[in-house]
Amino acid sequence: MKKENKLAVGILIGMTIGVVIGVITDNIGLWISLGISIGAAIGITFKQMDKNDKGDNPDE
């Protein structure tokens, strides 16, 4: 998967979870925004894991 797509996939995962929880709790606006935030964090984590697997991390 391309690096550009990892962030999008993370946001999609978070938004999907946010929509499901929002529908269940009848507060979809809150949970979509929280889902996008959490999804962005997931996408960034995917990017960092990929960078560490390839050995591109200058800190090590």
N, C-alpha and C positions, 0 to 999 in steps of 0.2 A: 504494500500500500504506500502511496506517495505521502511525503510529509505534509503536504498541503491538505490532503484528505483526512488525515488523522484528527485534526481539530474539528472538522465538519462532522466526522463520525461521532466524536465525543459529544458534540452539541446535540446531535440527533438522538443519541442514547439518553442524554439528560432530559431533553425536551419530551421524549416519549414517556419516560418515567414521570416527569412533571405533569403531563396531561392525564395520565392514568390516576395519579394521586389526586390531582385537581378535580377530576370528575367524581371520584369516590367521596372526597371531602366537601364537594360543592364550592370550591374556592379555586377555580381554574387559573385566574389571573396571577395569584400568588405563586402557585406551583409551577406554572410555565416559566416564570422569571427565575425561580429558584432552580428549576431543572436546567435552564440554559446556563446559569452560573456554574452549577455542578458539572454539567457536560463540558464546558470550556476547560475546567480543571482536569477532567478526565482526558480530554484531547491533548492538553499540554503534557500530561503524564505519559501518554502514548508516545509523543514526540521525544520526550526525554529518555524513555526506555529504549527507543529505536536508536537514538544517538549513542547511548551507553553500550548497546549491543555491537555497534559498528566500530567502537573504539575511537570515536571522534571527540571524546571528552578530554579536554586539556588538563582538567584538575587531577586526573589519575596518573 
